[in-house]
Amino acid sequence: MERISREEVEHVAWLARLALDENEKERLRHELNRILEAFTELQQLDTEDVEPTSHAVPMSNVFRDDVVGESLDRDDVLANAPDRTDTCFRVPLIIEELF
């Protein structure tokens, strides 16, 4: 059963500012209809006893502990700076006017 029409593909392409040729429009119409068919099949599954999840696999925190360590020596860090002023890097101005 065709749910997506050629006109709907053209409308979505226009909204997305996509220039599609005739072959692309037909291919996308076919692919979108196949996607909707797959969802129709999924809707027939009995999911009453399935617990809702936000991820397909269990997730855990992957961040490392925040441990204070030794800092780099300022003069060593600035030694290869192409432009510096006292204890800071000097960078080109990229925003000339804020407003």
Secondary structure, DSSP 8 states (H G I E B T S, - for coil): ---S-HHHHHHHHHHTT----HHHHHHHHHHHHHHHHHHHHHHTS--TTS---SSSS----------------HHHHHTT-SSEETTEE------S---
